[in-house]
Every structure is written in structure tokens, then in C-alpha cells.
């Protein structure tokens, strides 16, 4: 692997992680507690759409350019 800017072969891989969404929904937990008692609080975990995306990049150690392979 060579840098497209300077042609160096001194590279390392960099991973960036991004997360969106929520872990727990309080309104769903309260409704679950009303309907099912204390175990209904677990309903707050149902249906939440937490997404985690990881992108991998190469970074040149000489010029600092970051690019995807």
C-alpha cells in the first residue's frame, strides 16, 4: 500500500466508530411497568435502534493523508 499523495509506504490503519440511536426508552419502560409490573421496565429496551458504524482508513505517517483503500 502506497500513499496516493507522497508515495510513501509507511502507513497504518485507523478505525473510526460512530453510534446513533438510544440504548433505553423511558416512555416504553414506564408503559411496560404499568402493564406488566417491575419486569415491564425491560420493555424500554425493546425496539430501540442503536446503530454502530465502523469505518477503516489508511493514514500516511509521512504526510498525514487519510484515505480509504
Order of alpha helices (4+ residues) and beta strands (2+ residues): beta-alpha-beta-beta
